[in-house]
Amino acid sequence: MSKVIELEKLLKEDIMVELEESIEDLVSQVKKKKNNQALKDEVKYMRDVQAYFDDVLVDIDANKLTEDDAQEILDALEEMKVENQEVF
């Protein structure tokens, strides 16, 4: 499987779904704790990440993402996954 296709599948079936759920949860928390700047910052960060991956998907649809770029993104995602597992 090409790295571009692998990345597209991962983004559409996993990452974007999780991001949306996380954003919804954070927005709900912000509504309860309106003065919590850390939560507001986290929502902004998650929306920025979501926008970045939206752009990646647009590039994939337009055949503008190279295999090397896809591999770099997959490597970064794997690194983030490992870091998150070490925390828990």
Beta strands, then each sheet from edge to edge (+ up, - down):
end
